[in-house]
């Protein structure tokens, strides 16, 4: 499911960078999911400002090259906004409601309210209600939408060829890879050539076979492919009580510490354990994650899977890198097929990011074939997280990384903090040590007291002999 991040209702870039104005009309003047999706899509390959249609007035659009107007509700557009929109001479795309209020579409007519079943060749999972439009005869239909029996113009170029209309922004699984190219062409934008690509080694935990992990790391490294390691340091068993700690697998932990010293980037993965607790655990032992898979305000870099996003995005001061590719299939026949098919789909969406998970329990069996496929795609530009700006901050830990890979790590664990961490991990062992220390202390006190009494007794006997002598 797509995640709606906290994008403010107005987003503005500097005057020198202005290209696209994304103008929205909603029932409450607030951003909705469609606007957020369009923003992230366009931001993948151009500079975008976001504003409500109520903010459009004289000269608002003079510094922009292109505009997109998306309306999820029918609202009356002010005369001032209409005048400014109608005077705009650059490429424009109008999506959804309110199109008939604009001068370019004045000769068009409202059509029937229908239930869409397909857009072009893309069949919708569920019918979607839509108020159809009847364009003028001098318009050019780019794509049709259909019900069970009829077809309707859905993407249409107006008489002025740089203004276009899209009936509804339907962001289904099949259409999400088509919209970037469609809107890109309608806005006459230059398509980005490269797709940022990254690989994350996943499923690293206490049960990981260190030999398999070492083989995977070695093969990717020898082939010149940057990788990151996603580590789950603390895991809870299915019984909900047994806790598995990463350091219990000493060979694995020693190897991970070695990779940290060699500069490999780590991604923290947590299950039901708090992120800060897992981070403390690793940093206390010399492993310093710079990103997290999940949601946490501790990290400025987040890797996410399953959010239906195909572009790198921002959430306030955080950068979200989506894992956009499925896991390698657990089958004997062509296990890389779903991975390759998803990458081919992503390559159709200009500027989309290609994030690939590689479970280490598969060992290195598929590395050569995967790398061969990736190197056969000239559009891919591999992202090395070692060369990204990252920041991690808690009460005990500060990790900052510059874009050239320099790290500054500060730890401030007090003795009490250290004891608390050790006690949470090995409570019985620490209790036993406390018992041993307590018993030892009593034994020492006993011997000291006995020694003192013997000295006192000898002194008294000496004094009595002296007195009697």
Secondary structure, DSSP 4 states (H G I P E B T S, - for coil): --------S-B---GGG--EEEEEE-TTSS--HHHHHHHHHHHTTS-EEEEEGGG--TTTTTT-SEEEEEESS--PPPHHHHHHHHT--SEEEEEETTGGGSGGGTT-EEEEEEEEEEETTEEEEEEEEEEEEE--TT-EEEEEEE-SS-EEEEEEE-SSTTEEEES-----TTTHHHHHHHHHHHTTPPPP--EEEEEEEEEESTT--HHHHHHHHHHHHHTT--EEEEE--EEE-TTSS-EEEGGGSHHHHHHHHHHHHTT-EEEEE-SSS-HHHHHHHHHHTT---SEEES--TTBSEEEEESS---S-EEETTEEEEEE-SPPPPSSSS-TTHHHHHHHHHHTTSTT--EEEEEEGGGTTTTHHHHHHHHHT-TTEEE--GGGS-EEEE-SSEEEEE-TTS-EEEEE---HHHHHHHHHHH-HHHHHHHHHHHHHHHHHHHHHHHHHHHHHHHHHHHHHHHHHH-
